[in-house]
Amino acid sequence: MDGARTANDIMFLICTTVTGAVAGAFVWCLMFAMDTSISFIWDRIPIYLGGAYPIIMCILGGAVIGFFVKRFGPYPESLPTVMAKVKKGGYDYDKLGRMSVGAILPLMFGGSVGPEAGLSGAIAAICTWAGDRMKRFGRCFERLSEVGTYAALSALFTAPFYGLGGAAEKSEGWEISDVMRWMAYITSIAGAVGMFLLLSDLIGGGFSLPRYTDIAYGADEFIWMIPLMLTGAFGGWLFCMSEIVFKRIASLFGDRIVLMTMFSGALLGLSGMILPLTMFSGEMQTEELDATWMTMSATVLILIGLFKIMVTSMCVNMGWRGGHFFPLIFSGIALGYGMSMLLSLDPIFCVCAVTAAVVGAVTRRPLMSVLLLFLCFPLHSVLVLAAAAFIGSRIPLPGSVGEIEKTG
């Protein structure tokens, strides 16, 4: 009996590793397709359309997204919605194609949304499909959808701690020990991250958070630490407040989905013409910001951060569906650089404190925020990350926003 149980456990871990690797490969494929389409739309065509190109393309993109939603439904679903379905037993996989297209469309047309929400549904569908075909070997195999989805999110962020943060939440229905549960998450995450990095290294592409290697602590930094964290918390509060506003604006359009997505596309394109860094998910824009922030004024940097927050809220609530992690991280970085220039403080310290507070204020989950941001910043920044995320998560939210479902 013990031998059969051991063999079953070994097979389960092999399956979680393979499932994680498949999920990581799928994430890479979608990200590669997104990068290729963005390069074609935004690097090759603009030379023919002049300075009004962002508005033209974003309105066109809004029309495409609107007709897609009208024909196929509101894909992608939000990350909390996807994970709630996964935890209840799995995710529908008969609509994988439309999920994948729905995940890519807002990103390729310049939407200020992150890829994690859109990709999570497609990944959950693949992992549920695998689990359904393996559950004849034991009920524990039904959990492949859950461990595979967390693994894919780890691959997406290139951050194993993110998947382990999700895994820390106890799931119902497990018929294996806690040790095996954690081993399943670890092997699936290793498979996902390993495959994602392998394909990125062999072929190129990929997607990851920015990484900073040093942070300076001094008397001035500690004096201004709380104001910096409150600045980030205000950014999170602004995102939540913007959600209320844009949800109400979206309700005015009723079932006129195409008109709404074209209207929000026009606003997105206008924002991109005034402040180009407010478009897209923020990963490549962070690299550009890191290289050029010292040539900007503190006012411009702060405006970029605040406008990015509002544009992201507009996108996710007015038809350009996606996540908000990557854009919020970019916003925190822009605000941090602006505060560093304004106060003459260490830039990485400011970026660390402000970004963690922004993410903590929006997610309301300090531990998950720290785990997500841990790979952005060096080990000795963890106390600043934790304090900022905690303060951000305790800032009172405006009105009834606490009841609003967070997108992505």
C-alpha positions in Angstrom: 0.0 0.0 0.0 2.8 2.4 0.9 4.6 1.5 -2.3 1.6 2.3 -4.4 1.1 5.6 -2.5 4.7 6.5 -3.1 4.5 5.7 -6.8 1.3 7.8 -7.1 3.0 10.7 -5.3 6.0 10.5 -7.6 3.8 10.4 -10.7 1.9 13.4 -9.4 5.1 15.4 -9.0 6.2 14.4 -12.5 2.8 15.5 -13.9 3.0 18.9 -12.0 6.5 19.5 -13.4 5.4 18.7 -16.9 2.2 20.7 -16.6 4.2 23.7 -15.3 6.6 23.4 -18.2 3.7 23.3 -20.7 2.1 26.3 -18.9 5.4 28.2 -19.1 5.8 27.4 -22.8 2.3 28.6 -23.5 3.0 31.9 -21.6 6.1 32.4 -23.7 4.3 31.7 -26.9 1.6 34.3 -26.1 4.1 36.8 -25.0 6.1 36.2 -28.2 3.0 36.7 -30.3 2.2 39.9 -28.4 5.7 41.3 -28.8 5.7 40.6 -32.5 2.3 42.2 -33.0 3.3 45.3 -31.0 6.5 45.7 -33.0 4.5 45.5 -36.3 1.8 47.9 -35.2 3.9 50.4 -33.3 7.3 50.3 -35.0 6.6 49.7 -38.7 3.2 51.3 -39.5 3.5 54.7 -37.7 5.9 56.1 -40.4 3.0 56.2 -42.8 0.4 58.0 -40.5 2.2 60.8 -38.8 1.9 62.3 -35.3 -1.8 61.4 -34.9 -1.0 57.7 -35.1 -1.6 56.9 -31.4 -5.2 58.2 -31.5 -5.9 56.6 -34.9 -4.5 53.2 -33.8 -6.1 53.2 -30.3 -9.6 54.1 -31.8 -9.1 51.3 -34.3 -8.0 49.0 -31.5 -11.0 50.0 -29.5 -13.3 49.0 -32.4 -11.6 45.6 -32.8 -11.8 44.9 -29.0 -15.4 46.1 -28.9 -16.5 43.8 -31.7 -14.6 40.9 -30.3 -16.3 41.3 -26.9 -19.7 41.7 -28.5 -19.2 38.5 -30.6 -17.3 36.3 -28.1 -18.0 37.7 -24.7 -16.0 39.6 -22.0 -12.7 38.0 -22.2 -10.3 37.9 -20.5 -11.8 37.5 -17.1 -10.1 39.1 -14.1 -7.4 37.2 -12.2 -9.5 36.9 -9.0 -12.4 35.5 -11.0 -10.2 33.0 -12.8 -8.6 31.8 -9.6 -11.9 31.5 -7.8 -13.2 29.2 -10.5 -9.9 27.2 -10.5 -10.2 26.7 -6.7 -13.8 25.5 -7.1 -12.7 22.6 -9.4 -11.3 24.0 -12.7 -11.7 26.4 -15.5 -13.6 25.9 -18.8 -11.2 24.9 -21.6 -13.6 24.8 -24.6 -13.0 28.5 -25.3 -9.2 28.5 -25.2 -8.8 30.2 -28.5 -11.0 33.2 -27.7 -9.4 33.5 -24.3 -5.9 33.8 -25.9 -7.0 36.3 -28.5 -8.9 38.4 -25.8 -5.7 38.4 -23.7 -3.5 39.7 -26.6 -5.8 42.4 -28.2 -5.6 45.1 -25.5 -1.9 44.7 -25.2 -1.1 44.8 -28.9 -3.1 48.0 -29.4 -1.2 49.8 -26.6 -3.6 49.3 -23.7 -2.3 50.3 -20.3 -3.0 46.9 -18.8 -0.9 44.0 -17.6 -0.8 40.5 -19.3 -1.3 38.5 -16.1 -5.1 38.6 -16.0 -5.6 37.7 -19.7 -3.1 34.9 -19.7 -4.3 33.4 -16.4 -7.6 32.3 -18.0 -5.9 30.6 -20.9 -3.4 28.9 -18.7 -6.1 27.7 -16.2 -8.0 26.2 -19.1 -4.9 24.2 -20.3 -4.1 23.0 -16.8 -7.7 22.0 -16.1 -7.7 20.1 -19.4 -4.5 18.2 -18.2 -6.0 17.6 -14.8 -9.2 16.1 -16.2 -7.2 13.6 -18.2 -5.0 12.6 -15.3 -7.6 12.4 -12.5 -8.2 8.8 -13.2 -4.9 8.2 -11.3 -6.3 9.9 -8.2 -8.4 12.9 -7.1 -5.3 14.9 -6.3 -4.6 15.2 -10.0 -7.7 17.5 -10.2 -5.5 20.1 -8.5 -3.2 20.3 -11.6 -5.4 23.3 -12.8 -4.5 25.2 -9.6 -0.8 24.4 -9.3 -0.3 24.9 -13.1 -2.0 28.3 -13.0 0.2 29.6 -10.1 3.2 28.2 -11.9 2.3 30.0 -15.1 1.9 33.3 -13.2 5.4 32.7 -11.7 6.7 32.2 -15.3 4.9 35.4 -16.4 6.5 37.5 -13.7 9.8 35.4 -13.8 9.3 35.4 -10.1 8.9 32.1 -8.3 7.9 33.8 -5.1 4.7 35.1 -6.7 3.5 31.5 -7.3 4.5 30.4 -3.8 2.6 33.4 -2.4 -0.5 32.2 -4.1 0.2 28.7 -3.0 0.3 29.8 0.6 -3.4 30.1 0.6 -4.9 26.8 1.8 -7.1 25.2 -0.8 -10.0 22.9 -0.1 -10.3 19.5 -1.5 -6.7 18.4 -1.2 -6.3 14.7 -0.4 -2.5 14.8 0.0 -0.3 16.0 2.8 0.8 19.6 3.2 4.4 18.5 2.3 3.2 17.0 -1.0 1.1 20.1 -1.6 4.1 22.4 -1.3 6.3 20.0 -3.4 3.6 20.1 -6.1 3.7 23.9 -6.2 7.5 24.0 -6.2 7.9 21.4 -9.0 5.3 23.0 -11.2 6.8 26.5 -10.7 10.2 25.2 -11.4 9.0 23.6 -14.6 7.2 26.8 -15.7 10.0 29.2 -14.9 12.6 26.9 -16.3 10.8 26.4 -19.6 10.0 30.1 -19.9 13.6 31.1 -19.3 14.9 28.4 -21.7 12.7 29.6 -24.6 13.5 33.2 -23.9 17.3 32.4 -23.9 17.1 30.2 -27.1 14.7 32.3 -29.2 14.2 35.6 -27.4 11.2 37.5 -26.1 9.8 37.1 -22.7 8.5 39.4 -20.1 9.8 40.2 -16.6 9.7 42.8 -13.9 12.5 45.4 -13.7 15.3 44.6 -11.3 17.3 47.0 -9.2 20.6 45.9 -7.6 21.3 48.5 -4.9 19.6 50.8 -2.5 21.1 53.4 -0.1 19.9 54.1 3.4 20.7 57.3 5.1 19.3 59.7 7.7 17.4 61.7 5.0 15.8 58.6 3.6 14.5 57.5 7.0 13.2 61.0 7.7 11.2 61.0 4.5 10.3 57.4 4.5 6.7 57.8 5.8 5.9 60.7 3.4 7.2 58.6 0.5 5.0 55.6 1.6 2.0 57.9 1.9 2.7 59.2 -1.6 2.5 55.7 -2.9 -0.6 55.0 -0.9 -2.2 58.1 -2.5 -1.4 56.6 -5.9 -3.2 53.4 -4.8 -6.1 55.4 -3.5 -6.2 57.3 -6.8 -6.5 54.0 -8.7 -9.4 52.9 -6.5 -11.1 56.3 -6.8 -10.6 56.1 -10.6 -12.3 52.7 -10.6 -15.4 54.2 -9.2 -15.4 57.0 -11.7 -14.8 54.9 -14.8 -17.2 52.2 -13.8 -19.9 54.9 -13.6 -18.9 56.3 -17.0 -18.9 52.8 -18.4 -22.5 52.2 -17.1 -23.6 55.3 -19.2 -22.8 53.4 -22.4 -25.1 50.5 -21.5 -24.7 47.7 -24.0 -23.0 49.9 -26.6 -19.7 48.1 -26.1 -18.0 49.1 -29.3 -18.7 52.8 -28.7 -17.3 52.5 -25.2 -14.1 50.8 -26.2 -13.6 53.3 -29.1 -14.1 56.2 -26.7 -11.7 54.8 -24.1 -9.3 54.1 -27.0 -9.4 57.8 -28.1 -8.6 58.8 -24.5 -5.8 56.3 -24.4 -4.3 57.6 -27.7 -4.6 61.2 -26.5 -2.8 60.4 -23.3 -0.1 58.6 -25.3 0.4 61.7 -27.5 0.8 63.9 -24.4 2.7 61.5 -22.2 3.9 58.5 -24.3 5.0 56.5 -21.3 1.4 56.2 -20.1 0.6 53.6 -22.8 1.3 49.8 -22.8 1.8 47.5 -19.8 4.9 49.2 -18.5 7.7 46.7 -18.8 9.5 48.1 -21.7 8.5 51.6 -20.6 10.3 51.0 -17.3 13.5 50.3 -19.1 13.1 53.6 -21.0 12.2 55.5 -17.8 15.3 54.0 -16.0 17.5 55.4 -18.8 15.9 58.8 -19.1 14.4 59.9 -15.8 17.2 62.2 -14.9 16.5 64.3 -18.1 12.9 64.9 -16.9 11.6 67.3 -14.2 10.1 66.1 -11.0 6.7 67.5 -12.1 6.7 65.5 -15.4 7.7 62.2 -13.6 5.0 62.6 -11.0 2.4 63.5 -13.7 3.4 60.4 -15.7 2.9 58.2 -12.6 -0.5 59.7 -11.7 -1.8 59.7 -15.3 -0.6 56.1 -15.8 -2.7 55.1 -12.8 -5.8 56.8 -14.1 -5.3 55.5 -17.7 -4.9 51.9 -16.4 -8.1 52.2 -14.4 -9.9 53.6 -17.4 -8.7 50.7 -19.6 -9.6 47.9 -17.2 -13.0 49.4 -16.5 -14.0 50.5 -20.0 -13.5 47.5 -22.1 -9.7 47.2 -22.5 -9.6 44.2 -20.1 -6.4 43.1 -18.5 -4.4 43.2 -15.3 -3.0 46.1 -13.3 0.2 44.8 -11.7 2.7 45.8 -14.3 1.2 49.3 -14.9 1.0 50.0 -11.2 4.6 49.0 -10.7 5.6 51.4 -13.5 3.5 54.1 -11.9 5.2 53.6 -8.6 8.6 53.8 -10.2 7.8 57.0 -12.0 6.4 58.5 -8.8 9.5 57.3 -6.9 11.9 58.9 -9.3 9.9 62.1 -9.2 10.0 62.2 -5.4 13.8 61.4 -5.5 14.4 64.4 -7.7 12.1 66.6 -5.6 13.7 65.6 -2.3 17.3 64.8 -3.4 17.1 61.3 -2.0 18.4 58.0 -3.1 16.3 57.1 -6.2 16.1 53.3 -5.6 15.0 53.9 -2.0 12.2 56.2 -3.2 11.2 53.8 -6.0 11.1 50.9 -3.5 9.0 52.7 -0.9 6.5 54.3 -3.3 6.0 51.3 -5.5 5.3 48.9 -2.6 2.8 51.3 -1.1 1.0 51.7 -4.5 0.7 47.9 -5.0 -0.2 47.3 -1.3 -2.9 50.0 -1.4 -4.5 48.4 -4.5 -4.2 44.7 -3.7 -4.8 45.1 0.1 -2.5 42.1 0.6 0.9 43.2 2.0 2.5 39.7 1.9 1.6 39.1 -1.8 2.8 42.6 -2.6 6.1 42.0 -1.0 6.6 38.6 -2.7 5.7 40.2 -6.1 8.1 43.0 -5.7 10.9 41.1 -3.9 12.7 40.3 -7.2 12.6 43.9 -8.2 14.7 45.1 -5.3 17.7 43.8 -3.4 17.4 41.6 -0.3 18.1 44.4 2.2 15.1 46.4 0.9 12.7 43.9 2.4 11.9 45.9 5.5 11.1 49.0 3.4 8.9 46.9 1.1 7.0 45.3 4.0 6.5 48.6 5.8 5.3 50.4 2.7 3.0 47.6 1.5 1.5 47.4 5.0 0.9 51.2 5.2 -0.6 51.2 1.7 -2.9 48.3 2.5 -4.2 50.2 5.6 -5.2 53.4 3.8 -9.0 53.7 3.9 -10.5 53.3 0.4 -12.9 55.8 -1.1 -16.6 55.2 -0.8 -17.7 51.7 -1.7 -14.6 50.8 -3.6 -13.8 48.0 -1.1 -16.6 46.1 -2.6 -15.4 46.6 -6.2 -13.9 43.5 -7.7 -10.2 44.1 -8.5 -9.4 43.4 -12.1 -6.2 41.4 -12.9 
